Amino acid sequence: MADYTLAELAAWGERIEELAREEGLNFYPQEFELCNYEDMLCYQAYTGMPSHYPHWSFGKAYEKLKTLYKYNISGLPYEMVINANPCIAYLMKENSLLLQILTMAHVYGHNDFFRNNRLFTAGTRAELTVETFKNHARRVREYAGDPSIGYERVEQLLNAAHALRFQTNRVVGEDRLSYEEYYRRKYRSEQERTPDHPLLEEARAPGDTNGTAGRKRRIPPQPEEDILWFITEYGDLEEWEKDVINIVREETAYFLPQIETKIMNEGWASFWHYLLLCRLDLPEKLRWEFYRYHNQVIRPTPGGLNPYHIGYVIFKYLYEQQGKEKIFEAREVEKDQSFLRRYLNLEICKELELFEYMKKRDEYIVKEIADEEGWKSIRSQLVKTTGLGAIPVIRIVEYRPLDHHLLLEHEYDGRDLEMNYTTETLRYCAELWKGKVTLKTRINKEERIIHCDEKSNLSILL
């Protein structure tokens, strides 16, 4: 049984909100919902959303999480919080009073971050979050229930869209433009100065009567990262298929700021739950439990990196060295990569005990340690693998309309593609495109060309 009443929980919540405002946090109206562990498993499987379109991957996630929890292999999150206005957070009924207090304070940190970080303000519309996801779920269910479409076709389309969803535009909040509009905007000034600009001759839209009709235009005009967007624009898809793909694109765009700010977001929430609970003047019987749970949240992860730990240490360092104004500035304008590049210095690297290692045959070898020579290499490696940096960049470099052929290129940065994932994802791409797809990449620094036709037949050329 819980060691608290709802009245006690509400009173602590009011005190936390008051302190958060006094400290300068600026957040959406906050709503808390108590749920049991089974409900928390469901919310976790559905990425925190109270409504989501049906897909087998969510059921798989639920069964995996339930099994791990059942056999005490992993626990459940203390809370889940949604970037919405009002902000919604779930608290587990089974948590102790202190843990509820800590997680409520943690939630106010996330809430403030959602409302003020530039990636969220530019890339999401918090006031429409819940209704948008409900609307998406309704439309997908309608397509699945339509006898002329059916669940199997919808599921097959979602499988392919999920495989490609993170091969997307990485500039959060940027509008998508057709290639004609792109050229009109990009080269408008050049056209005014030099009407015979060679790129403009290829760029003019269909129907242009200025003497360039019929000339070849490159599609896309520059390498395109948003593969799903391009397929909906130039692929041979039915309207319902375009709608489902755009639903996946919209929901992916909603989660991109969270992927790009995981270290900052968790570090910010951890910093504020610690500061707020220190100001709450907790009774002694709760104070020791607070220190225990706080240290569990921010402790280093053996053999890995804990985003709560890294973010907390950096924000704490900035607060002690440069004051509150500086951490609010960082919270507003940075994402993880720029945050680490700007503020992860030698002193913090030593405190975090960071080092860089590599695997050679069956052994692990330390490449760099946090000293005067090695810390910059460690920072660069961490920046490179943070957020979307951990996902390969694949761009569409050319579309050949005559044979409906799509050419892709991997932006090689020294990291090879995992070939099992690569070939299966290429099959999904060819399935969506309904035509030939070719990918250019490098394996062990040697060029490789992978072809996939509309029947999912693969061939790899050296």
C-alpha positions in Angstrom: 0.0 0.0 0.0 1.1 3.5 -0.7 2.5 5.5 2.2 0.7 8.7 1.2 -2.8 10.0 0.5 -3.8 11.9 -2.6 -4.2 15.1 -0.5 -0.6 14.8 0.7 0.6 14.2 -2.9 -1.3 17.3 -4.1 0.1 19.4 -1.3 3.7 18.4 -2.1 2.9 19.1 -5.8 1.7 22.6 -5.1 4.9 23.3 -3.0 7.1 22.0 -5.8 5.3 24.1 -8.5 5.6 27.3 -6.3 9.3 26.7 -5.8 9.8 26.0 -9.5 8.2 29.4 -10.4 10.4 31.1 -7.8 13.5 29.7 -9.4 12.5 31.0 -12.8 11.2 27.9 -14.5 8.6 28.6 -17.2 6.4 25.7 -17.9 3.1 24.6 -19.3 0.1 23.8 -17.0 1.0 20.5 -15.4 -1.3 17.5 -15.0 -0.3 14.3 -13.1 -2.0 10.9 -13.6 -1.6 8.0 -11.1 -1.3 4.6 -12.8 -0.4 1.1 -11.8 2.7 -0.8 -13.2 0.6 -2.4 -16.0 -0.6 0.9 -17.2 3.0 2.3 -17.1 4.1 -0.7 -19.3 1.4 0.3 -21.8 2.4 3.9 -21.8 6.1 3.0 -22.2 5.3 0.7 -25.1 3.3 3.5 -26.8 6.0 6.1 -26.2 4.0 7.8 -23.5 1.0 8.6 -25.7 -2.6 7.9 -24.4 -3.5 7.1 -28.0 -1.5 5.6 -30.9 -2.2 3.9 -34.2 -2.1 0.1 -34.0 1.1 -1.7 -35.1 2.6 -5.0 -34.0 5.9 -3.3 -32.9 4.0 -1.7 -30.0 2.7 -5.0 -28.8 6.2 -6.5 -29.1 7.6 -3.7 -27.0 5.0 -4.3 -24.4 5.7 -8.0 -24.1 9.4 -7.4 -23.9 9.1 -4.8 -21.2 6.6 -6.9 -19.3 8.9 -9.9 -19.4 12.0 -7.9 -18.3 10.0 -6.4 -15.4 8.5 -9.8 -14.4 11.8 -11.4 -14.0 13.4 -8.4 -12.3 15.9 -7.8 -15.2 14.9 -4.2 -15.5 12.6 -1.8 -13.7 10.1 0.7 -14.8 10.6 4.5 -15.2 9.8 6.5 -12.2 7.6 8.7 -14.4 6.7 9.4 -18.0 6.1 12.9 -19.3 4.6 14.1 -22.6 5.6 17.2 -24.4 2.0 18.6 -24.6 0.1 21.7 -23.4 -1.1 21.0 -20.8 1.9 18.8 -20.0 0.9 15.2 -19.0 2.9 13.1 -16.6 2.3 9.6 -15.3 3.2 8.6 -11.7 3.2 4.9 -10.6 0.9 4.3 -7.6 3.4 1.8 -6.2 6.1 4.5 -5.7 6.8 5.7 -2.2 5.9 9.3 -1.2 9.5 10.5 -1.5 9.8 9.0 -5.0 6.6 10.7 -6.0 8.0 14.0 -4.7 11.3 13.5 -6.6 9.6 12.6 -9.8 7.2 15.5 -9.7 10.1 17.9 -9.3 11.9 16.0 -12.2 8.7 16.5 -14.4 8.7 20.3 -13.9 12.3 20.3 -15.2 11.2 18.4 -18.3 8.1 20.6 -18.7 10.3 23.8 -18.6 12.7 22.2 -21.2 9.8 21.3 -23.6 8.4 24.8 -23.4 11.6 26.7 -23.9 14.2 24.7 -25.9 14.4 26.0 -29.5 14.1 22.5 -31.0 10.7 21.9 -29.3 9.4 25.4 -29.9 10.3 25.2 -33.7 9.5 21.5 -34.3 6.4 20.7 -32.3 3.0 22.2 -31.4 2.5 21.1 -27.9 -1.2 22.4 -27.7 -2.1 19.9 -30.5 -0.1 16.9 -29.4 -2.8 14.6 -27.9 -5.4 15.4 -30.5 -2.9 14.9 -33.3 -2.0 11.4 -32.1 -5.7 10.6 -31.6 -6.5 11.8 -35.1 -3.6 9.7 -36.6 -4.8 6.6 -34.7 -8.4 7.1 -36.0 -7.3 7.5 -39.6 -5.0 4.5 -39.6 -7.8 2.3 -38.0 -10.2 3.5 -40.7 -7.8 2.5 -43.5 -7.3 -0.9 -41.8 -11.0 -1.4 -41.5 -11.7 -0.4 -45.1 -12.5 -3.6 -47.1 -10.7 -2.2 -50.2 -7.5 -1.7 -48.2 -7.4 -4.0 -45.2 -5.1 -4.4 -42.2 -2.4 -6.4 -43.9 -1.7 -3.7 -46.5 -1.7 -1.0 -43.8 0.7 -3.0 -41.6 3.0 -3.7 -44.6 3.1 0.0 -45.4 3.8 0.9 -41.7 6.6 -1.7 -41.6 8.3 0.0 -44.6 7.7 3.5 -43.3 9.1 2.6 -39.8 12.2 1.3 -41.4 12.9 4.6 -43.1 11.5 7.1 -40.7 14.8 8.4 -39.3 16.2 8.9 -42.8 14.7 12.4 -42.6 15.4 16.1 -42.7 17.7 16.8 -39.7 17.0 20.5 -39.5 14.2 20.6 -37.0 11.3 22.8 -38.1 12.4 23.3 -41.7 9.6 23.4 -44.2 9.6 20.9 -47.1 9.7 22.4 -50.6 9.2 20.9 -54.0 12.3 21.1 -56.2 10.8 23.8 -58.4 10.0 26.0 -55.4 13.5 25.2 -54.0 15.1 26.5 -57.1 12.9 29.5 -57.3 13.9 30.6 -53.8 17.5 29.6 -53.9 18.4 31.2 -57.2 16.0 34.1 -57.3 18.8 36.6 -56.7 21.1 34.9 -59.2 18.3 35.0 -61.8 17.9 38.8 -61.3 21.7 39.3 -61.8 22.5 36.7 -64.4 19.4 35.4 -66.3 21.6 32.8 -68.1 22.9 31.1 -64.9 23.4 27.4 -65.9 21.7 26.1 -62.8 18.7 28.2 -63.5 18.4 26.8 -67.0 17.8 23.4 -65.5 15.8 24.7 -62.6 12.9 26.5 -64.3 9.5 24.9 -63.5 7.5 23.0 -66.1 5.8 25.3 -68.6 8.6 27.9 -68.5 8.5 29.8 -71.8 11.8 31.6 -71.5 13.6 29.5 -74.0 14.6 26.6 -71.8 11.5 24.3 -72.1 12.5 20.6 -72.3 15.9 21.0 -70.8 17.0 18.4 -68.3 16.3 19.3 -64.6 18.0 17.5 -61.8 15.7 15.8 -59.3 16.3 16.4 -56.5 18.1 19.7 -57.0 20.4 18.9 -54.0 20.9 15.6 -52.1 17.6 14.9 -50.2 17.7 13.5 -46.7 14.0 13.0 -46.2 13.4 9.8 -48.1 9.8 9.3 -47.1 8.9 12.9 -48.2 10.5 12.3 -51.6 8.7 9.0 -52.1 5.3 10.7 -51.3 6.1 13.5 -53.7 7.5 11.5 -56.7 6.6 7.8 -56.0 3.6 5.9 -57.4 1.4 5.8 -54.3 -2.3 5.9 -53.6 -3.7 8.8 -51.5 -4.2 6.6 -48.4 -0.6 5.4 -48.7 0.7 9.0 -48.8 -1.5 9.8 -45.8 -0.1 6.9 -43.7 3.5 7.7 -44.6 2.9 11.4 -43.7 1.5 10.3 -40.3 4.7 8.4 -39.6 6.7 11.4 -40.8 4.8 13.8 -38.5 5.1 11.6 -35.5 8.8 11.1 -36.2 9.3 14.9 -36.4 7.5 15.2 -33.0 10.1 12.9 -31.4 13.2 14.2 -33.1 13.8 17.1 -30.6 13.7 14.5 -27.8 16.3 12.3 -29.6 18.5 15.4 -30.2 18.3 16.6 -26.6 18.3 13.4 -24.5 21.4 14.4 -22.5 20.3 18.0 -22.0 16.7 17.2 -21.2 17.5 14.5 -18.6 20.4 16.5 -17.1 18.2 19.6 -16.8 15.4 17.6 -15.1 17.9 15.9 -12.8 19.5 19.2 -11.9 16.2 20.8 -11.0 14.8 17.9 -9.0 17.9 18.0 -6.9 17.8 21.8 -6.4 14.1 21.9 -5.7 14.1 19.0 -3.2 17.1 20.6 -1.3 14.9 23.7 -1.0 11.8 21.8 0.2 13.3 21.2 3.6 12.3 17.5 3.6 11.8 15.7 6.9 14.8 13.6 7.9 13.1 10.3 7.2 12.6 11.4 3.6 16.0 13.2 3.2 18.1 10.0 3.2 15.8 8.3 0.8 16.0 11.3 -1.5 19.8 11.1 -1.6 19.7 7.4 -2.4 17.3 7.8 -5.3 19.0 10.8 -6.6 22.3 9.0 -6.7 20.7 6.1 -8.4 19.4 8.4 -11.2 22.7 10.1 -11.9 25.1 7.3 -11.2 27.6 6.4 -14.0 26.6 3.4 -16.1 29.3 0.6 -16.1 30.5 0.1 -19.6 28.3 2.8 -21.0 27.1 6.4 -20.7 24.2 7.6 -18.5 22.6 10.7 -20.1 21.2 11.8 -16.7 24.8 11.7 -15.3 26.5 13.6 -18.1 23.8 16.3 -18.4 23.5 16.8 -14.6 27.3 17.2 -14.2 27.6 19.7 -17.0 24.6 21.8 -15.9 25.9 21.7 -12.3 29.3 22.9 -13.5 27.9 25.8 -15.5 25.6 26.8 -12.6 28.6 26.9 -10.2 30.9 28.6 -12.6 28.7 31.0 -14.5 25.4 31.2 -12.7 21.7 30.6 -13.3 21.5 32.9 -16.3 24.0 30.8 -18.2 22.2 27.5 -17.7 18.9 29.0 -18.8 20.6 30.3 -22.0 22.1 26.9 -22.7 18.7 25.2 -22.1 17.1 27.5 -24.6 19.6 27.5 -27.6 21.5 24.2 -27.5 21.0 20.6 -28.5 23.1 17.7 -27.3 25.8 17.9 -30.0 26.4 21.7 -29.6 26.0 21.4 -25.8 28.8 18.9 -25.6 31.0 20.6 -28.1 30.6 23.9 -26.3 30.7 22.9 -22.6 32.3 19.5 -22.2 35.9 20.6 -21.2 38.9 18.8 -19.7 37.8 19.3 -16.1 34.3 17.8 -16.7 35.8 14.9 -18.7 38.0 14.1 -15.7 35.1 14.3 -13.3 33.0 12.0 -15.6 36.1 9.7 -16.0 35.5 9.5 -19.7 37.7 7.4 -22.0 37.6 6.2 -25.6 38.1 2.5 -26.4 38.0 0.2 -29.5 37.6 -3.5 -30.1 40.4 -5.3 -31.8 39.7 -8.9 -32.5 38.6 -10.3 -29.1 40.1 -7.5 -27.0 39.1 -4.0 -26.0 41.8 -1.4 -26.2 41.7 2.0 -24.6 42.5 4.6 -27.3 42.3 7.9 -25.3 41.9 9.0 -21.7 40.8 12.4 -20.3 44.2 14.1 -20.2 45.6 17.2 -21.9 46.0 15.3 -25.2 43.1 12.9 -25.3 40.0 14.7 -24.0 39.3 16.5 -27.3 39.2 13.2 -29.1 36.9 11.8 -26.5 34.6 14.8 -26.9 34.6 14.6 -30.7 33.7 10.9 -30.6 30.9 11.5 -28.1 29.5 14.4 -30.2 29.6 12.2 -33.4 27.5 9.4 -31.8 25.0 11.6 -30.0 21.4 12.1 -31.1 20.8 11.6 -34.8 24.6 11.4 -35.1 24.2 7.7 -34.2 22.0 7.2 -37.3 23.7 6.9 -40.7 23.0 9.7 -43.2 21.5 8.4 -46.4 20.6 10.9 -49.1 18.7 10.7 -52.4 21.2 12.0 -55.0 19.2 11.4 -58.2 15.9 10.3 -59.5 15.9 8.9 -63.1 12.3 9.1 -64.3 12.8 7.1 -67.5 13.3 3.9 -65.6 11.9 5.0 -62.3 15.3 4.5 -60.7 16.3 6.0 -57.3 19.9 6.6 -56.5 21.0 6.8 -52.8 24.3 7.6 -51.3 25.6 7.0 -47.8 27.6 9.9 -46.3 30.5 7.9 -45.2 32.3 9.1 -42.0 34.5 6.2 -41.3 31.7 4.1 -39.8 30.5 1.2 -41.9 26.8 0.4 -42.4 25.6 -2.8 -40.7 24.8 -4.9 -43.8 21.9 -6.9 -42.4 20.0 -3.8 -41.5 21.1 -2.1 -44.8 19.8 -4.8 -47.1 16.5 -5.1 -45.3 16.0 -1.4 -45.2 16.8 -1.1 -48.9 14.2 -3.8 -49.6 11.6 -1.7 -47.8 12.7 1.4 -49.7 12.2 -0.4 -53.1 8.9 -1.7 -51.9 7.6 1.8 -51.1 9.2 3.3 -54.3 7.8 0.4 -56.5 10.9 0.6 -58.6 14.7 0.1 -58.6 16.8 1.6 -55.8 20.6 1.8 -55.7 22.7 2.6 -52.7 26.4 3.7 -52.9 28.4 3.3 -49.7 31.8 2.1 -48.4 32.8 -1.0 -46.5 36.2 -1.0 -45.0 36.8 2.2 -47.0 36.2 0.4 -50.3 33.3 1.5 -52.5 30.2 -0.8 -52.7 27.1 -0.5 -54.8 24.0 -2.3 -53.7 21.0 -2.7 -56.1 17.5 -3.6 -55.2 14.7 -4.0 -57.7 10.9 -3.8 -57.2 10.8 -7.5 -56.5 13.3 -7.2 -53.6 16.1 -8.9 -55.5 19.5 -7.7 -54.2 22.9 -7.5 -55.8 26.2 -6.1 -54.4 28.9 -4.8 -56.7 32.5 -4.2 -55.7 
